[in-house]
Amino acid sequence: MTASKSERYRDIVTGLSVLISLGAVLFTGLQWSESRTQLILLMKPSVDFDIEDDPDEAPYGIAVTNAGPGPAVIKSVTYYFDRKPVKDSTDFIDTAKLKYGDTKNMDFDIGDTLAVNGKVWLLAHKKKGKDDQKEIYRFIDVLDNNLGIKISFCSIEGTCWEKCSTKGFCD
């Protein structure tokens, strides 16, 4: 049996329709992939450290900030004293021989989130007045010469990065 001209024409039209449909599905998939990539880039957190070490201007300390358009999911925070890791901020205060009553500290738990435009003080000195000047200078000296903090963080999509507060202190 041979197919008539109209049946062959219908088969060709059907085949072209299927090819056009498959092309449209492929094009839509590529557009979705590109949009997803752009969204991931747009949601990347921008985590950095803010070190306030001017003895004439409070506050004094080190904070972690997120200036990116997406939240940062904290995976770990490691404190270093003289380039050696310590357990946490409390252990850092002990190792650096800072005064507990004068030093405020905060530790993140795994999975905590640093919000967009968020700022969290990891170590800060509680100023008490002019009598406190010697301890302020001691605290600032430790910040500038002995402290390193490495933070590992991820975007909500799961891409992760690390950042060190002082180059060469977190190795």
N, C-alpha and C positions, 0 to 999 in steps of 0.2 A: 504494500500500500504506500502510495506516495501522498505526501501532504499537499494540500492545495495551497495556492498562492496566499490566500487569506489566513490559513493556519500558520504558515511560515511567518507572515507579517506579524501575527499575534504573538508568536513565540519570540520574535526579535524585540517587539515592544515590551513584552514581559521581561525578557532578559535585560534590556536597557533600564527598565524601571527598577529591577533588583539591584543593578550596578549603581544607579543614582542613589537609591536608598542606602546602600552600603557606604558609599562615599559620604553621604550626609551624616551617617552614624560615626564614621571615622573622623570627620571634621568636627563634629560636636564633642567627641571624646578628647581631641587635641585642644579644643577651646577650654574644656573643663580642666584639663591638666595645667594649661598655662594660667588660668584664673586661680587655681589652687596654689601654684608656685608663687604668684604675685601676692596672694593673701598671706602666705607664710612669711614672705619678706616684709610685708606691711605690719605683721604682728610680732616682729622680732623685738625682744626686750633689749634695752641698752643699759646694762648694769655698770656702775662705776663707783668709785669711792670719793668721798668728800672729807678731806683731812683739814681740820681747823686747828692750826698750831700757832696762831698769833697770840702771844702772852698778854697783849694789851686789849684784846677783844674776845669776849666770850661769845659763843660756847667754845669749849676746848674738847677735841675728841676726833673720832673717825666714824663716819656714817656710810652706809651703802645706799645708793640711789638707783632708781630706774627711770630714765628719761625716754625710754622707747614707747612705742604705741601699744605694746602687748605686755601682759603680766609676766613676771619671771618666777618660775617654780624652782625653789631652792633645793638642791641636791645635797650640798655639804658646804660647811664653812670651816676652814682650818686656820688656826692662829699659829704664828711662828714668832719665837723669841730668838733673836740672833741667828736667824735662818734655820732654827730647829723647831719642828712641829711640837705643839703642846696640845693637851686634851681638849680644852675649850676656853672660853673667855675668863672663867674663874681661875683656871690653872694658869692662864697668862698673867692675871693680876698677881697671883702668888709668886710666879717665877720672876716677874719684873719688880717684885717687892713694892707694889703700889698699895695705897691705903684703901681698904674695902669701903669705909664710910665716905671716902672722897671720890671713888670711882664707881660709876654706874655702868653695868654691862648687860647685854642682851644676846641670847643665842637663838638661832633659828633651829627649828626641827625639820627633819627631812620632809619635803612636800609642802612646807609653808610657802606662801606666795607673797612676792613683793609687787605691790600694785603699780599701775602706771602712775608716774609722777610721785611715787612713794619714796620716803626717806626714813631709814631706821638707824638710830645711833647704836653702834656695836659696843663702843667704849666711849665714855664721856666723863669729864671731871665736873663734879658738883662744886661750883665756886661758893665759898662761904664768906669772903670778904678780903680785905687787904692783908690780914694775918696769914692768909692761905697762899701768898705769892710764891713761897719757896716750893710748896707742893705742886703748884701749877707748873713751875719751871721744870720740876722733876718729871711730871706727867708728860709734858710736851717733849722733853728730851727722849723719853722712852718711845713716844709716837714716832719721832723723826729718825731715831737711830737704832731701835731694837725691834720694831713691830713690822710684821708682814701678815696680811690676811689674804687667803685664797678662797674665792667663792666659786662653786660650781653651780650653774643654773641652767634651766631649760625653758624653751618656749612652751606654750600649751600644746603645740603640735608634736613636741618631743625632741626637737633639735637642741643640743646642749653645747655649752661653752664654759670656759674657765677664765677668771680674771684675778690678778694679783694686785694688791694695793701698792706695793713697792717693787719695782723691777729688780729681780735677782734675789728677793727675800723668800720666795715661795718654791724654791727648787729642792 
